[in-house]
């Protein structure tokens, strides 16, 4: 029978939308599910500040009454204005290995976007860069991470058969932590700190709220990432949302902040224990027992692998050796905490400055992901 596409219009349909991957990937050992509550919050205009400048609809694909695919259609007007494009994004896309299903979903997004004046379709992309993005094209035999997409290898064939083309790639690296940080890092970091009048700042949980340090952090990210592919500057409302969403879970021992003599935040490195196994055991749900699996991954039974969530260095301080300061502050602590490996998470293939940071460590590129696009 033919494929039927239905726009999500009820709470029950939205629930089916976020749960579909749990069925599709139930036998895949590498898939890491999102928390369903997080997806529901992100997709809800009442709880996602990105809807200040985004428009979105969600679609389900059915064949013979069975749910066989899903996708979101998104227009980020702020990003389109910044990057001088008229682009409709597809995100949260999953489908069975049936070309009619994937084509019906992407044709729906294309028509939805074209009716709103868009001239190009691209994805997988979310509302902003803080949503999972990029189709996995290499590394299918590696477990996913909390902030990335996992997809079956057949997705590539579907996109390429529909004449989608590569727009940009991200690389991901697996880094082996040394048993001890080489002495040269200590010497170099000391010189960098003294020459640039910088200091390492270790925060307490109370400092974040008292000094509005979360806002400082995301303002730094805005400044550092503004020229990276598709980035749309976070609004104050979005920043407040992400501070509440993320910072309360971060172990501050695993974060490095560097300030200048005026007390301004000029660089940061943020890491956290891998939650991949905890999320797999939780299977998308915090209750009744998902919270235990998450807590176990964070505290009691940490993985030997950590996620390097981000590195951000203020533009005028780049190429001045601040990476050695971040390493000096973080790596000995991470080694002491028992971590042996670090996942970098996605880095644009053109972002050679960040990739150069890993040259001092034993590392391998183990994953690659891609944005596909096509003119409408």
C-alpha positions as CSV (number, residue, x, y, z in Angstrom):
1,X,0.0,0.0,0.0
2,X,1.1,3.6,-0.5
3,X,2.7,5.7,2.2
4,X,0.4,8.1,4.1
5,X,1.9,11.2,5.8
6,X,0.1,12.8,8.7
7,X,0.9,16.0,10.5
8,X,1.2,15.7,14.2
9,X,-1.7,17.5,15.8
10,X,-2.4,15.7,19.1
11,X,-0.5,14.9,22.2
12,X,-0.9,11.2,21.4
13,X,0.7,11.7,18.0
14,X,3.6,13.7,19.4
15,X,4.1,10.9,21.9
16,X,4.2,8.4,19.0
17,X,6.7,10.8,17.2
18,X,9.2,10.8,20.0
19,X,8.9,7.1,20.8
20,X,9.2,5.8,17.2
21,X,13.1,5.4,17.3
22,X,12.8,3.1,20.4
23,X,11.0,0.6,18.2
24,X,13.2,1.2,15.1
25,X,16.5,0.7,17.0
26,X,15.4,-1.7,19.7
27,X,17.8,-4.4,18.6
28,X,20.7,-2.0,17.8
29,X,23.5,-2.1,20.4
30,X,24.9,1.3,19.3
31,X,21.8,3.4,19.5
32,X,21.6,5.8,22.5
33,X,18.0,7.1,23.0
34,X,17.2,10.6,24.0
35,X,15.2,11.2,27.1
36,X,11.6,11.4,25.9
37,X,10.9,14.2,28.3
38,X,13.8,16.2,26.7
39,X,12.5,15.7,23.2
40,X,8.9,16.6,24.2
41,X,10.2,19.8,25.8
42,X,12.3,20.7,22.8
43,X,9.5,20.2,20.4
44,X,7.0,22.2,22.4
45,X,6.7,25.9,21.5
46,X,5.8,26.7,25.2
47,X,9.1,25.3,26.6
48,X,11.6,25.9,23.8
49,X,12.8,29.5,23.5
50,X,13.9,28.8,19.9
51,X,10.3,29.2,18.8
52,X,10.9,33.0,19.2
53,X,12.5,32.8,15.7
54,X,11.6,29.3,14.5
55,X,8.6,27.7,12.8
56,X,8.1,23.9,12.9
57,X,5.7,21.1,12.1
58,X,6.1,17.4,12.7
59,X,5.1,14.5,10.4
60,X,4.5,10.8,10.8
61,X,4.6,8.2,7.9
62,X,2.2,5.3,7.9
63,X,2.0,2.2,5.7
64,X,-1.1,0.0,6.1
65,X,-1.8,1.6,9.4
66,X,1.7,1.0,10.8
67,X,4.0,3.8,11.8
68,X,7.1,3.5,9.6
69,X,8.8,7.0,9.8
70,X,8.9,10.5,11.2
71,X,10.5,13.9,10.6
72,X,10.3,17.5,11.7
73,X,10.2,20.4,9.3
74,X,11.9,23.5,10.7
75,X,12.6,27.1,9.5
76,X,15.1,29.0,11.6
77,X,14.6,32.5,10.4
78,X,17.5,33.9,12.5
79,X,20.0,31.5,10.9
80,X,18.6,32.1,7.5
81,X,19.0,35.8,7.9
82,X,22.6,35.4,9.3
83,X,23.7,33.1,6.6
84,X,21.7,34.7,3.7
85,X,19.7,31.5,2.9
86,X,16.1,30.5,2.5
87,X,16.5,27.0,4.0
88,X,14.0,24.6,5.4
89,X,15.5,22.1,7.8
90,X,14.6,18.5,8.3
91,X,15.4,17.0,11.7
92,X,14.3,14.1,14.0
93,X,14.2,12.0,10.9
94,X,14.0,8.2,11.1
95,X,12.5,5.6,8.7
96,X,12.4,2.0,7.9
97,X,14.5,0.7,5.0
98,X,11.9,1.6,2.3
99,X,12.7,4.3,-0.3
100,X,9.0,5.2,-0.6
101,X,8.9,6.1,3.1
102,X,12.0,8.3,3.2
103,X,10.9,10.0,-0.1
104,X,7.4,10.7,1.2
105,X,8.8,12.3,4.4
106,X,11.4,14.5,2.7
107,X,9.0,15.5,-0.1
108,X,6.6,16.6,2.6
109,X,9.3,18.8,4.2
110,X,10.3,20.2,0.8
111,X,6.7,21.1,0.0
112,X,6.1,22.6,3.4
113,X,9.2,24.7,3.1
114,X,8.6,25.7,-0.5
115,X,5.1,26.9,0.4
116,X,6.7,29.3,2.9
117,X,9.2,30.7,0.5
118,X,12.2,28.4,1.1
119,X,14.6,27.5,-1.7
120,X,16.7,24.8,-0.2
121,X,16.2,21.8,2.1
122,X,19.0,20.7,4.5
123,X,19.5,18.3,7.4
124,X,19.4,16.6,9.7
125,X,19.4,19.8,11.7
126,X,17.5,20.9,14.8
127,X,16.2,24.3,15.9
128,X,19.7,25.3,16.9
129,X,23.2,23.8,17.2
130,X,22.3,22.5,20.7
131,X,20.0,20.0,19.1
132,X,21.4,16.7,17.6
133,X,22.4,17.3,14.0
134,X,24.3,15.6,11.2
135,X,23.7,12.1,9.7
136,X,26.2,9.5,10.8
137,X,28.1,8.4,7.6
138,X,31.1,6.6,9.3
139,X,31.4,4.8,12.6
140,X,28.3,2.7,12.7
141,X,30.0,0.1,14.9
142,X,30.6,2.7,17.7
143,X,28.1,3.5,20.4
144,X,26.5,7.0,20.1
145,X,26.8,9.8,22.6
146,X,24.2,11.8,24.5
147,X,24.3,14.8,22.1
148,X,24.6,13.0,18.7
149,X,22.4,11.2,16.2
150,X,22.8,7.5,15.5
151,X,21.2,6.1,12.4
152,X,21.4,2.9,10.3
153,X,23.8,2.8,7.4
154,X,21.0,2.5,4.9
155,X,20.0,6.1,5.5
156,X,23.0,7.2,3.3
157,X,21.7,5.2,0.3
158,X,18.3,6.8,0.6
159,X,19.6,10.4,0.7
160,X,22.1,9.8,-2.2
161,X,19.4,8.1,-4.3
162,X,17.3,11.2,-3.8
163,X,20.2,13.3,-5.1
164,X,20.9,15.0,-1.8
165,X,24.5,16.3,-1.7
166,X,27.0,16.9,1.0
167,X,26.9,20.4,2.5
168,X,29.3,20.0,5.4
169,X,30.8,17.2,7.5
170,X,31.8,16.9,11.1
171,X,34.5,14.7,12.4
172,X,34.6,12.9,15.8
173,X,37.7,11.7,17.6
174,X,38.4,9.1,20.3
175,X,41.3,10.3,22.5
176,X,43.3,8.1,24.8
177,X,44.2,10.0,28.0
178,X,47.9,9.7,29.0
179,X,48.8,8.2,32.4
180,X,50.2,11.6,33.3
181,X,50.3,15.0,31.5
182,X,53.8,15.7,30.1
183,X,55.8,18.3,32.0
184,X,55.9,20.6,29.0
185,X,52.2,21.4,29.4
186,X,52.9,22.7,32.9
187,X,55.7,24.9,31.7
188,X,53.8,26.2,28.7
189,X,50.6,26.9,30.7
190,X,52.6,28.9,33.3
191,X,54.1,31.1,30.6
192,X,50.6,31.6,28.9
193,X,49.0,32.5,32.2
194,X,51.7,35.0,33.1
195,X,52.1,36.6,29.7
196,X,48.4,37.1,29.2
197,X,47.6,37.9,32.8
198,X,45.1,35.1,33.1
199,X,44.0,32.8,35.9
200,X,42.2,29.5,36.2
201,X,38.9,29.8,38.0
202,X,37.3,26.9,39.9
203,X,33.7,27.5,40.6
204,X,31.3,26.3,43.3
205,X,27.7,25.5,42.5
206,X,26.6,28.7,44.3
207,X,28.9,30.9,42.2
208,X,27.0,30.0,39.0
209,X,23.8,31.6,40.2
210,X,25.4,34.3,42.3
211,X,27.6,35.6,39.5
212,X,25.3,34.6,36.6
213,X,28.2,32.5,35.3
214,X,25.9,30.4,33.1
215,X,25.1,33.6,31.1
216,X,28.8,34.4,30.9
217,X,29.4,30.9,29.5
218,X,26.8,31.0,26.8
219,X,27.7,34.5,25.8
220,X,31.3,33.2,25.3
221,X,29.9,30.4,23.2
222,X,27.9,32.9,21.1
223,X,31.1,34.9,20.4
224,X,33.3,31.8,19.6
225,X,30.8,29.9,17.5
226,X,29.2,32.7,15.5
227,X,31.1,31.9,12.3
228,X,30.5,28.1,12.5
229,X,28.2,26.5,9.9
230,X,24.5,27.4,10.5
231,X,25.0,28.9,13.9
232,X,22.3,31.2,15.2
233,X,23.2,33.4,18.1
234,X,21.4,32.3,21.3
235,X,18.9,34.8,22.7
236,X,18.9,35.8,26.4
237,X,15.8,33.6,26.8
238,X,17.5,30.6,25.2
239,X,20.5,31.1,27.4
240,X,18.4,31.1,30.5
241,X,16.8,27.9,29.2
242,X,20.1,26.1,28.6
243,X,21.5,27.2,32.0
244,X,18.6,25.5,33.7
245,X,18.7,22.5,31.4
246,X,22.4,21.7,31.5
247,X,24.5,23.4,34.2
248,X,22.8,21.9,37.2
249,X,24.1,18.4,36.1
250,X,27.7,19.4,35.3
251,X,30.4,18.1,37.7
252,X,32.4,21.3,38.2
253,X,35.6,19.3,38.7
254,X,35.3,18.4,35.0
255,X,35.0,22.0,33.8
256,X,37.8,24.5,33.3
257,X,37.2,28.3,33.3
258,X,39.9,30.8,32.4
259,X,39.5,34.5,33.2
260,X,41.5,37.6,32.4
261,X,42.6,40.2,35.0
262,X,39.3,42.0,34.6
263,X,37.4,38.8,35.7
264,X,36.1,38.2,32.2
265,X,35.6,34.6,31.0
266,X,37.9,34.1,28.0
267,X,38.0,30.3,27.7
268,X,36.4,27.1,28.9
269,X,36.5,23.4,28.4
270,X,33.5,21.3,29.5
271,X,33.5,17.6,30.0
272,X,31.2,15.1,31.6
273,X,31.1,11.3,32.1
274,X,29.6,9.4,29.2
275,X,25.9,8.8,29.8
276,X,25.5,6.5,26.8
277,X,25.1,3.3,28.8
278,X,22.8,5.0,31.3
279,X,20.6,6.3,28.6
280,X,20.4,2.9,26.9
281,X,19.3,1.3,30.1
282,X,16.8,4.1,30.8
283,X,15.4,3.5,27.3
284,X,14.2,7.1,27.1
285,X,12.4,7.2,30.5
286,X,13.5,8.8,33.8
287,X,10.8,6.9,35.7
288,X,10.4,4.5,37.4
289,X,14.1,3.5,37.2
290,X,15.7,5.6,34.5
291,X,16.9,8.1,37.0
292,X,18.9,5.4,38.8
293,X,20.7,4.4,35.6
294,X,21.5,8.0,34.8
295,X,22.8,8.6,38.4
296,X,24.8,5.5,38.2
297,X,26.5,6.7,35.0
298,X,27.2,10.1,36.6
299,X,28.5,9.0,40.0
300,X,28.6,5.4,41.1
301,X,29.6,3.4,38.0
302,X,31.2,5.9,35.6
303,X,32.3,4.8,32.2
304,X,36.0,4.9,31.4
305,X,35.0,7.3,28.6
306,X,34.1,10.9,29.0
307,X,32.3,13.3,26.6
308,X,34.2,16.4,25.7
309,X,31.2,18.6,25.2
310,X,32.9,21.8,24.0
311,X,36.0,24.0,24.0
312,X,35.5,27.7,23.5
313,X,38.3,30.3,23.5
314,X,37.6,34.0,23.0
315,X,38.7,35.0,19.4
316,X,41.4,37.5,20.6
317,X,42.9,34.8,22.8
318,X,43.0,32.0,20.2
319,X,46.5,30.9,19.0
320,X,48.0,32.0,22.3
321,X,48.4,28.6,23.9
322,X,45.3,28.6,26.1
323,X,44.6,25.0,25.2
324,X,47.7,24.1,27.2
325,X,46.1,25.8,30.2
326,X,42.8,23.9,29.7
327,X,44.7,20.6,29.5
328,X,46.8,21.4,32.6
329,X,43.6,22.1,34.6
330,X,41.5,19.3,33.3
331,X,43.6,16.3,32.3
332,X,45.2,15.4,35.7
333,X,41.8,15.6,37.4
334,X,40.2,13.4,34.7
335,X,43.0,10.9,35.0
336,X,42.6,10.9,38.8
337,X,38.8,10.3,38.4
338,X,39.6,7.1,36.4
339,X,38.8,8.2,32.9
340,X,40.9,6.6,30.1
341,X,39.3,7.9,26.9
342,X,37.5,11.0,25.7
343,X,35.0,11.4,22.9
344,X,35.3,14.8,21.2
345,X,31.8,14.9,19.8
346,X,31.3,16.6,16.4
347,X,33.8,19.1,15.1
348,X,33.4,20.7,11.7
349,X,35.9,19.3,9.3
350,X,37.0,22.9,8.5
351,X,37.6,23.7,12.2
352,X,41.3,22.8,12.0
353,X,42.1,24.9,15.1
354,X,40.1,22.6,17.4
355,X,41.3,19.4,15.7
356,X,44.9,20.5,16.1
357,X,44.4,20.3,19.9
358,X,44.4,16.5,19.8
359,X,47.8,16.2,18.1
360,X,49.4,16.0,21.5
361,X,47.4,12.8,22.4
362,X,47.0,9.3,21.0
363,X,43.8,9.7,19.0
364,X,41.8,8.3,16.1
365,X,39.0,9.7,14.0
366,X,36.3,7.1,14.5
367,X,33.1,8.8,13.3
368,X,31.9,11.3,10.7
369,X,28.6,12.9,10.2
370,X,27.1,15.0,7.4
371,X,24.5,17.6,6.5
372,X,22.8,16.8,3.2
373,X,21.1,19.5,1.1
374,X,19.2,19.9,-2.1
375,X,17.7,22.9,-4.0
376,X,13.9,23.0,-4.1
